[in-house]
């Protein structure tokens, strides 16, 4: 039986976190290639450390000239990402850091299966949704993201120029009768550019914005605050800690409130089911909850490399279901083509829409007019209802 009264904690990291810098560059490379060809094949990895960015992995375009032209632009793509994030530190500056490009063509042994509409790899993918927030996301991760997005906005607007790009947030949320009601503790570590500032000074800067994004009444006199608990945080980003693509998969998804299949998203084109099937599973889970079939649901999909149809579909309503999970599984099979091609077409994934996903979560965002975050749409509700 599910617990009704407990405390659950999730964390988020900002776009300036070293790992997120790398996710951003990898997804920017993906978008740039998709602008050249919507069938581009991409598995781009980025590593960043003090004064250095290294990019590697596999890419594929049908035209050799287009590929050659793209390779000459990779370094500038990386610099543009770092500049937009805001790094102009002595040892990590967008204009002076070294960028090494080791991208190469995709393996023919991998492409032969994908070209026949099979999955780009084996694996398991999970989607999750809950009605505890308007975004159908777990509250701890949703509001951890919201805090950092707001701080990034005021940093970039010039309202709070003392803040730096690197930051982490963490919320411990109290649940009563299965619903989030307040924050028991809050942790925020944010880079700052003025070395004279201490923890209390940073709290005075960030607290109004934190209160702005959290629901009324969630911060109480009992809430424990830990703002820059180690004191100063001046050296940030890859100069302070190395970064790597795909190392924040729990931040990218549900903050630990749901299982994760283990595959990262960033830098992968949508033939890779690590990404596209995880988006499809979220899409299905969100629509199942919005259809009133359950208050909370986890969807699992599994695939084999080179095989088009999913090997299994599993639904768990965690004791909150109005519909039998087996009937939800049947409705899912009838409502959506879950082959890799079917997912790409249903969610219109062959577009340059991925750089924006690299920070503040891939889920719980608003679907956008150009197709961004299409997996957050609620247009499958009626179809699912008809199938149960």
C-alpha positions in Angstrom: 0.0 0.0 0.0 1.3 3.5 -0.9 2.3 5.8 1.9 0.2 8.9 2.4 2.4 10.9 4.8 6.1 11.4 4.1 8.8 13.8 2.9 10.3 13.4 -0.6 13.3 15.3 -1.9 14.4 16.1 -5.5 17.1 18.3 -6.9 17.7 20.4 -10.0 20.7 22.0 -11.6 21.0 25.2 -13.6 22.0 25.6 -17.3 25.5 26.6 -16.0 26.1 23.4 -14.2 29.1 21.6 -15.9 27.0 18.6 -16.9 24.3 20.8 -18.3 26.8 22.9 -20.3 27.7 19.6 -22.0 24.1 18.6 -22.5 23.4 22.0 -24.1 26.3 21.7 -26.5 25.4 18.1 -27.5 21.7 19.1 -28.2 22.8 22.2 -30.1 24.9 20.0 -32.4 21.8 17.8 -32.8 19.6 20.7 -33.7 22.1 22.1 -36.2 22.3 18.8 -38.0 18.5 18.4 -38.0 18.3 21.8 -39.7 20.4 20.4 -42.5 18.5 17.1 -42.7 15.5 15.9 -40.7 16.8 12.4 -41.0 20.2 13.3 -39.5 21.7 10.6 -37.3 23.4 12.0 -34.1 24.9 10.6 -31.0 27.0 13.6 -29.8 28.9 13.6 -26.5 30.6 16.5 -24.8 33.2 16.8 -22.0 34.1 20.1 -20.4 36.8 21.1 -17.9 38.9 24.1 -17.1 39.5 25.9 -20.4 38.6 22.9 -22.6 35.6 21.4 -24.4 35.9 18.0 -26.1 33.2 16.9 -28.5 32.9 13.3 -29.9 30.5 10.7 -31.1 28.8 9.7 -34.3 26.9 11.7 -36.8 25.4 11.0 -40.2 24.1 13.1 -43.1 23.2 11.8 -46.6 25.3 14.5 -48.3 29.1 14.5 -47.9 29.4 18.3 -48.7 26.8 19.2 -46.0 28.6 17.0 -43.5 31.9 18.7 -44.3 30.3 22.2 -44.0 28.8 21.2 -40.6 32.1 20.0 -39.3 33.6 23.4 -39.8 30.9 25.0 -37.6 31.1 22.7 -34.6 33.5 24.9 -32.6 31.3 28.0 -33.1 28.2 26.1 -32.0 29.9 25.2 -28.7 31.1 28.7 -28.2 27.7 30.2 -28.8 26.2 27.8 -26.2 28.8 28.8 -23.6 28.3 32.5 -24.4 24.5 32.3 -24.0 24.8 30.4 -20.7 27.0 33.3 -19.5 30.6 32.0 -18.9 33.2 34.7 -19.2 35.5 33.4 -16.4 39.3 33.6 -16.7 39.6 29.8 -16.9 36.3 29.1 -18.8 35.4 31.8 -21.3 33.3 31.2 -24.4 35.9 33.1 -26.6 39.1 31.6 -25.3 38.4 28.0 -24.2 39.9 25.3 -26.4 37.3 23.3 -28.4 38.3 19.9 -29.8 36.0 18.2 -32.3 36.3 14.4 -32.7 32.9 13.7 -34.3 32.8 11.0 -36.9 30.4 9.1 -39.1 27.9 6.7 -37.6 28.7 3.0 -37.7 27.1 1.2 -40.7 26.3 -1.7 -38.4 24.1 0.5 -36.3 22.5 2.4 -39.1 21.5 -0.8 -41.0 18.9 -1.6 -38.3 17.6 1.9 -37.9 17.3 2.4 -41.7 14.7 -0.5 -41.6 12.7 1.4 -39.0 14.0 -0.6 -36.1 15.0 0.8 -32.7 18.4 2.4 -32.5 19.3 0.3 -29.5 17.8 -2.1 -26.9 16.6 -0.7 -23.6 13.8 0.1 -21.3 12.1 3.5 -21.0 9.8 4.9 -18.3 7.2 7.6 -18.4 5.4 9.0 -15.3 2.6 11.4 -14.5 0.8 12.5 -11.4 -2.1 14.9 -10.7 -0.3 16.6 -7.8 0.7 19.6 -9.9 -0.9 21.4 -12.9 2.0 20.1 -15.0 1.3 16.5 -14.1 4.7 16.4 -12.5 6.0 15.5 -9.0 6.1 18.7 -7.0 9.7 18.4 -5.6 11.4 18.3 -9.1 8.9 20.7 -10.7 9.5 23.5 -8.2 13.2 22.8 -8.0 13.4 23.5 -11.7 11.1 26.6 -11.3 13.5 28.2 -8.7 16.5 27.9 -11.0 14.7 29.0 -14.1 13.6 32.1 -12.3 17.1 32.9 -11.0 18.5 32.4 -14.5 15.9 34.9 -15.8 16.9 37.6 -13.4 20.6 36.9 -13.9 20.3 37.2 -17.7 18.0 40.2 -17.6 20.5 42.2 -15.5 18.2 42.4 -12.5 20.6 40.3 -10.4 24.0 40.6 -12.2 25.9 39.3 -9.1 24.6 35.8 -9.7 26.7 33.4 -11.8 25.5 30.7 -14.2 26.2 27.6 -12.0 23.6 26.6 -9.4 21.8 23.7 -7.8 18.5 23.6 -5.9 16.9 20.9 -3.7 13.5 20.7 -2.1 12.2 18.4 0.6 8.4 18.4 0.3 6.0 17.2 3.0 3.1 15.1 1.7 -0.1 14.7 3.7 -2.8 12.3 2.6 -0.7 11.8 -0.5 -0.6 15.5 -1.5 2.3 18.0 -1.3 1.5 20.7 1.3 4.8 22.4 2.3 8.6 22.5 2.2 10.4 21.1 5.1 13.9 22.1 3.9 15.3 24.0 0.9 18.9 23.9 -0.4 20.2 26.4 -2.9 23.8 26.8 -3.9 24.4 29.5 -6.5 27.6 30.9 -8.0 28.2 34.6 -7.3 30.6 37.0 -8.9 31.3 39.2 -5.9 33.8 37.4 -3.6 32.8 39.5 -0.6 29.3 38.0 -0.4 28.5 35.4 2.3 25.6 33.0 2.6 23.3 35.5 4.3 23.9 38.0 1.5 23.0 35.5 -1.2 19.9 34.4 0.7 18.8 38.1 0.8 19.1 38.2 -3.0 17.5 34.9 -3.9 14.7 34.5 -1.3 12.2 36.9 -2.9 12.4 34.9 -6.2 12.1 31.6 -4.4 9.0 32.8 -2.6 7.6 34.1 -5.9 7.7 30.6 -7.6 6.6 28.4 -4.7 2.9 27.9 -3.9 1.5 30.1 -1.1 2.0 28.6 2.3 4.6 26.1 1.3 7.4 28.1 3.1 6.7 28.3 6.8 8.6 29.3 9.9 9.7 25.7 10.3 11.2 25.5 6.8 15.0 25.0 7.0 17.0 27.2 4.6 20.5 26.2 3.4 21.7 28.8 1.0 25.3 28.4 -0.1 25.9 26.4 3.0 29.6 26.0 2.4 30.1 29.8 2.2 31.5 31.3 -1.0 30.8 29.9 -4.4 32.7 32.0 -6.9 34.5 29.4 -9.1 31.8 27.6 -11.0 31.0 25.7 -14.1 33.6 23.4 -15.8 36.4 25.4 -14.2 35.3 24.2 -10.8 34.1 20.7 -11.7 34.3 18.7 -15.0 31.1 18.1 -17.0 29.8 15.3 -19.2 26.8 14.8 -21.4 24.1 12.6 -19.9 25.1 12.7 -16.3 21.9 14.3 -14.9 19.3 11.8 -16.0 17.2 12.0 -12.8 17.2 15.8 -13.0 16.1 15.5 -16.6 13.1 13.3 -15.7 11.2 12.9 -12.5 13.6 13.7 -9.7 13.7 10.2 -8.5 9.9 9.9 -8.0 9.7 7.3 -10.8 12.0 4.6 -12.3 14.5 5.4 -15.0 15.7 3.0 -17.7 19.2 4.4 -17.5 19.6 6.0 -21.0 20.4 9.7 -21.3 18.6 12.0 -23.7 20.9 14.8 -24.8 22.8 14.6 -28.0 20.7 11.7 -29.4 18.5 12.0 -32.5 14.9 10.6 -32.2 15.7 7.3 -33.8 17.3 6.5 -30.4 14.5 5.1 -28.3 16.4 6.2 -25.1 15.0 9.6 -26.0 12.0 9.2 -28.2 10.4 6.3 -26.4 10.9 8.0 -23.0 9.1 11.0 -24.5 6.3 8.7 -25.7 6.0 7.1 -22.3 5.7 10.5 -20.7 3.1 11.5 -23.3 1.1 8.4 -22.6 1.3 8.7 -18.8 0.3 12.3 -18.8 -2.7 11.6 -21.0 -3.7 8.6 -18.9 -3.8 10.7 -15.8 -5.6 13.6 -17.6 -8.2 11.1 -18.8 -9.0 10.3 -15.2 -7.8 6.7 -15.4 -5.5 7.2 -12.4 -4.1 9.8 -10.1 -0.6 8.6 -10.8 0.8 6.2 -13.4 4.1 4.7 -14.5 4.5 3.4 -18.0 7.3 1.2 -19.1 8.3 0.4 -22.8 11.0 -1.9 -23.9 12.8 -2.3 -27.3 15.4 -4.4 -29.1 17.9 -2.9 -31.5 16.7 -3.2 -35.1 13.2 -4.3 -34.1 10.4 -1.9 -34.6 7.6 -2.9 -32.3 8.1 -2.6 -28.5 8.7 -5.9 -26.7 6.5 -5.0 -23.8 4.1 -2.3 -22.5 3.6 -2.1 -18.7 1.4 0.2 -16.6 1.3 0.7 -12.9 -1.3 3.0 -11.3 0.2 2.7 -7.8 -3.2 1.9 -6.3 -4.8 5.1 -7.6 -6.4 3.6 -10.7 -10.0 4.0 -11.8 -9.2 1.6 -14.7 -7.4 -1.8 -14.5 -3.8 -1.4 -15.5 -4.1 -4.3 -18.0 -6.9 -2.3 -19.7 -4.7 0.8 -19.8 -2.0 -1.3 -21.5 -4.5 -2.5 -24.1 -5.7 1.1 -24.6 -2.1 2.3 -25.1 -1.5 -0.4 -27.8 -4.6 0.7 -29.7 -4.1 4.5 -29.3 -0.5 5.0 -30.5 1.9 3.4 -32.9 4.9 2.8 -30.6 7.4 1.8 -33.3 10.3 4.3 -33.5 8.9 5.7 -36.7 5.4 5.9 -35.3 6.6 7.8 -32.2 8.6 10.2 -34.4 5.6 10.9 -36.6 3.1 11.2 -33.8 5.2 13.6 -31.8 6.8 15.3 -34.8 10.3 14.7 -33.4 12.4 15.2 -36.6 12.8 18.9 -35.9 15.5 21.1 -34.3 13.6 21.3 -30.9 16.2 19.8 -28.5 18.6 22.5 -27.4 15.8 24.0 -25.3 15.3 20.7 -23.4 18.9 20.6 -22.1 18.2 22.4 -18.8 15.3 22.6 -16.3 13.8 19.2 -17.3 12.5 17.5 -20.3 9.1 17.1 -18.8 6.5 19.4 -17.2 7.0 22.1 -19.8 4.4 23.8 -22.0 4.1 22.4 -25.6 5.3 25.0 -28.0 3.9 26.2 -31.4 6.9 25.0 -33.4 6.6 21.4 -32.0 8.9 21.8 -29.0 7.8 19.6 -26.0 5.1 18.0 -28.2 5.2 15.1 -25.7 3.5 17.4 -23.2 0.3 17.7 -25.3 -3.0 16.4 -23.9 -4.5 15.4 -27.3 -4.7 11.7 -26.6 -7.2 11.8 -23.8 -10.4 11.1 -25.8 -8.7 8.4 -27.8 -7.6 6.6 -24.6 -11.0 6.9 -23.0 -12.7 5.3 -26.1 -10.4 2.3 -25.9 -11.2 1.3 -22.3 
